[in-house]
């Protein structure tokens, strides 16, 4: 698993990009219920990262998973 250190603003941008990809229907293999659950998970993660309650998380990508460590801006 790849590990990346990013600023809080960069982490927020990554989460928003993943959320937008889900909403654009880029995830064809997911059912509507799974997609809604993923969007809800990303929304919660977005709130937690913005509030500073989360300092690391795992982000799924097309090449596997990336563990993201959030550093202060």
C-alpha positions in Angstrom: 0.0 0.0 0.0 1.3 3.4 -1.0 1.5 6.0 1.8 1.3 9.8 1.1 1.8 12.8 3.3 -0.4 15.7 2.2 -1.7 19.0 3.5 -5.2 19.3 4.8 -6.3 21.3 1.7 -4.8 18.7 -0.6 -6.6 15.9 1.3 -9.9 17.7 1.0 -9.2 18.1 -2.8 -8.6 14.4 -3.1 -11.8 13.5 -1.3 -13.8 15.9 -3.4 -12.3 14.5 -6.6 -13.3 11.0 -5.6 -16.8 12.1 -4.6 -17.3 13.9 -8.0 -16.1 10.8 -9.8 -18.8 8.7 -8.0 -21.5 11.2 -8.8 -20.4 11.4 -12.5 -21.2 7.7 -12.7 -17.5 6.7 -13.3 -18.0 3.7 -11.0 -20.1 1.5 -13.3 -19.5 -1.6 -11.2 -21.3 -0.2 -8.2 -25.1 -0.5 -7.5 -27.1 2.6 -6.6 -27.1 1.6 -3.0 -23.3 1.0 -2.9 -22.7 4.2 -4.6 -24.9 6.1 -2.1 -23.0 4.5 0.7 -19.6 5.5 -0.8 -20.8 9.1 -1.2 -22.0 9.1 2.4 -18.7 7.7 3.6 -16.8 10.4 1.6 -19.0 13.1 2.9 -18.3 12.0 6.5 -14.6 11.8 5.8 -14.7 15.3 4.2 -16.3 16.8 7.3 -13.8 15.0 9.6 -10.7 16.0 7.6 -11.9 19.7 7.4 -12.5 19.7 11.2 -9.1 18.2 11.9 -10.6 15.1 13.6 -8.9 12.7 11.1 -5.2 12.6 10.6 -5.0 9.6 8.3 -7.3 7.6 6.1 -7.3 5.0 3.3 -8.4 6.1 -0.1 -9.4 3.5 -2.8 -7.9 4.1 -6.2 -7.9 2.3 -9.5 -4.5 0.9 -8.7 -5.3 -0.3 -5.2 -5.4 1.7 -2.0 -3.4 4.7 -0.8 -3.0 5.6 2.9 -3.1 9.4 3.2 -1.6 11.1 6.2 -2.9 14.7 6.7 -0.4 17.4 7.8 -1.5 20.8 9.0 -1.7 23.5 6.3 
